[in-house]
Amino acid sequence: MAKRLIPNLKMAPYNTTLMGVLKGVADYYGLPTSGAWLFGASGHAFLINIHEELCPSGPYCWNADTFRGLVRNLGILMQDLGFFSAHSGPRERAKVEEVLKRKIDAATPCSLLNMENQLISGYDDARFILEKPWPRVDLAITPETLTFGTWRELGEEVHVDFHAFTRTERADDETTIRQSLGWAVDMTRAPGRYTEKPYHAGLEAYDAWIDALRNGHGSSHGNWWNGTVWSECREMAAGYFTEIGQRQPRISKKAGELSTQYRRLADLLRKASDKELVGDGKIKILQEAKSTEESGIGKIQELLDAM
């Protein structure tokens, strides 16, 4: 049998691979959205999730229920096809594989999250075809295929979620903005809704990060990767506020101030990602980042009140 491929389905090369998947889906469906609007409207631009030992899994291990609802505002329905582990038997694997094949036959994009998020763009007689998040980076954790039945490319690390993405009706701009910024505020007020120990979200994430530095994790891969992902998110938040100001002139001044503030926050988190910077210098950067984020959330609430 020849390959069954969904044409023109490619990931965007973001560090935040979930958003790389989502941008690929949005482009495939011809949805007119920038990367910044996608990050912001989905709420991901405001997420931070830190493991107590700065494990690099922070960007992946959080409750995405609200996120999926916000993605729907963008005109994309994100369907959870289930979680599978090394203990999932042949029947369970075969069942989800058949679902994925039917989706692909219907030209519906699908994805998996194991160590990273990847689009599933097709299949042949023996395997699914996966899109690499960074085409020029050859990593074992981002395989090009997934063999039917064995999933051998995942090695011993099998903890995989599958999703499918279909078109749905988009929400209006005001609804999209209100709900996404409302989530940003709620993540600060009630972080336990979105993650659980040993992970910490919202402003508590900065405290967990600082504690991890004091416990010797400041030069770890996890420190670098968390800083890399969360700084990208805050940079996209800055772009989101710029677009909000363009679309909502009545609140453009407040949105512009928030854009500047979140760009500053992105710069602080980039500095915190540096493996070579350790000790009090990095702790002071994160303390300033927490203060900047806390102030930003207060300004977001003011913007919402002004809408």
N, C-alpha and C positions, 0 to 999 in steps of 0.2 A: 504494500500500500504506500502511496506517495504521502509526503508530509501534509498534514492539515495545519495551515498557518493562518493566524489573524494578521492581515497585512497592515503595515504602518503602525504597529504597536511597539513602542520603545519606551524605556524608562528615562526619566530625567536624572542626570547624575548628581543628585543632592546627597549630602552626607546623611540626611534624614531619609532613609530609604523608603519608609512608608509614604512619604510625600513624593518621592521619585516615582513610586507606583501610581499614586493618585494623579500626578501631573501627566503621566503617560496615558492614563485612562481618559482624563479630560481632553487631551490633545486628540486622542483617537476618536472621541465622540464629537469633536469640533466645538467644544465648549469654550467660549471666549473668556478665559481667566488667566491672569498672570500667576507666576509662582508665589508672589507676595500675597495676592488675594486668596489663593488656595490655602497657604499656610495660615493666614489670619482668619478667614471665614470658617475654617474647620476647627479653629481653636488651638491647633498644634503649635502655632507661633508662641503661645503663652505657657505651654507645658514645660515643666522641669521635674525630673524624677531621678533621685539619687539613692543608690544602695549604700548601706552603712560602711562598706569596705570599698566603695567606688568601683564596683563591678561594672564592666562595660555593658551589662544588660539593662541598665537604667532606661535607655530610650525605647525599650521593647516591652517591659513588664509593668503595665499599668492598665487600668480599666478603661476600655475604649468605647463603652456604650454611648456616652454623650457625644464623643467624637463622631461616631457613625451617624448619629442624628444630625449633627452639624454638616457633615459631608452631604447629606441629603439636600440641604439648602442650596448646595452648589449644582444640583441636578444629577447627582450620582447616588444610586442606592447600593450600599456596600453590604453584601450578604455573607454572613458567617457560615462557612461550610463545615466547621468542626475542627477540633484539636485532636492530634494523634501523636502517640509516643512510641518508644521502642517496643512497648508491650502490646501495641495495637496489632491484632491478628490479620491474617491474609484476607479474611472476608471483609473486615472493616476497611482495609486498604483498597481492595477491589471495588467496594461500593463507592468510595469517594472518587476513585479514579474514573469510574463510569460517569459520575456527575460532572466531573471536570471535562471529560471528553464531549459530553452533550453540550455543555456551555460553549466550548471552543467551536464545535460544529455550528452553533448558532451565532458565532462571531461575538461572543460575550467574553470580555477580558477576565482573567482570573489571576490570583496571586497566591504566593505562599510566604509565610514567615517561619524560618527556622533560626538560623543565626542572623540573617538579614532578610528584608522584604525583597521579593523578586516577582516580576510579572511572569505568568505562564502564557506564552504566545502561540503554542501549538503542540502537536505530538506526531509521532510516527509509529511504526509497528512495535517499538520496544520501549519508548520513553517519551516523557514530556519534554518540551523545549522551553528553557528558562532564559529570561533576559537578565544580563548582568547589570548591576547598578552602576558600576564604573567599568566601561568596556576595556579600558587599557590597564586595569588592575586585575591580575590573575590571583585570586584567592580561593583556597579550598572551600571556604564557607559560602562562596557564591558560585555554585556549580552551573554549568551550561545545560545540564539535563537532569532528569529524575527518572530513573529506570522503574518501569512498572513492577509492582510486587515487592521488590527488595528495597527500593529507595536507597540503594547502596551509596550514592553520592553524599548522603548525609552522615555516613560513618556511624559512630557511636552516639552522636549528638542528634537524636531524633526527638524533637518537641515542636511539632510543626502545626501551624494554623493555615487553613485554606480559606480564601474569599473569592467571591464573584462580584462583578460590577456591572450594573445595568443603568440605563438612562431613566430619569424620573423628572418631574416638574421642578423647576428652580423656584426658590423663594425670592421675594423682592429684596432690594438692597437693605432697606431699613430693618426688616426681620433678620436678615443674615448678620448685620452688624450688631444689633441688639443681643442676639443669642450668643454669638461668638464672644463678645466682650463680657457678657454676663457670665459665661463659663470661666473666663480669665479671672474675674472677681471671685467666683465661687471656689475655684481651685485654691485660692489663698485663704478663704474663710473656712473651708471644709475639705482640706487635702485628703483626709481619710476616705472620702468617697471615691477617690481616683487611684489610690495605691494602698499598699499595706506593708507593714514591716517584714523584712528589713529595708524596704524602700521608703522614701519620704518625698512628698510633692510640695508644691507651693513654696512659701518662705521657709518652711521646715527643711526643705531640701538643702538650703544654704548652710543651715546649722549642721546637718548630717555631713555635708561636704567638708566643712571646716573641721569637724571632729575626725573625719577620715584622714585629713592632712596631719592632724596632731598624732594620729596613730600610725603614721609612716606610709601612707598610700599616695603621697603627692606626686611621685615620679612614675606612677603606674600607667599602664596602657589605658585602664579605665578612667583615670583622671583626664588623660588626653582626649579620649573618645567622648566622654560626657561633655567636656568643654567645647569640643568641636561641634557636636550636634546641637547643644543648647545655644551656643553663640549663633549658629546659622538660623535657628528658630527666631531669636531676638532680632537679628538683622532683617528677617522677613516680616516680623512684627512692625519694624520701622517702615518698611515699604507699604505694609497694609494701612497704616495710619495716613501715609501720604495719599493713598488712593481713596481712603475714606474722606479726607479733606476735599479731594477733587469731586467726589460724588455727592457730598453733603456740605455745600458751601456755608451753611449756617453754623457748622461746628468746625470749620476748617482751621481756625486759629488753635483750638484745643488739640485737634488732631495733629497739627504741625508740631506743637510742643511735645506731644507724645512720640512722634516720629524721631525727633532729636534725642529724646530721653532713651528710647529703646535702641537707637543706634549706639549710644554711649554704653548701654548695658551689654550689647553684643561685643563691643570692643573689650570690656572688662572680662567677659567669659572667654574670649579668645586668649587673653593674657593668662587667665587661670588654667588654660589647657596646657601650657608650656611645661613639659616634663622636667626641664632644667631649673625652673624656678621653684624653690622649696622654702619652707620656713615661714617666718612672719610676713614676708613680702607677699606671698600668695594668699595668706589668711587675710591680710588687709584688703587685697583686691576683692576677695569674696565678701568681706564685710561691706565694702562699698557697693558691690553688686546687689547684695540683699537690700540695702538701704535704697538703692536706685529702683529696684523692682517694687519694693513696698510703696514708695512714692508714686511710681507709675500706676500701680493698681488704684491708688486713691484718685489719681487724675482720670483714670478710665471710668471710675464711678461718677465723677463730675461730668464727664462727657456724656455718659448714659443719661444722667439727670437732665442734661441740656437738650437732648434729642426730642 
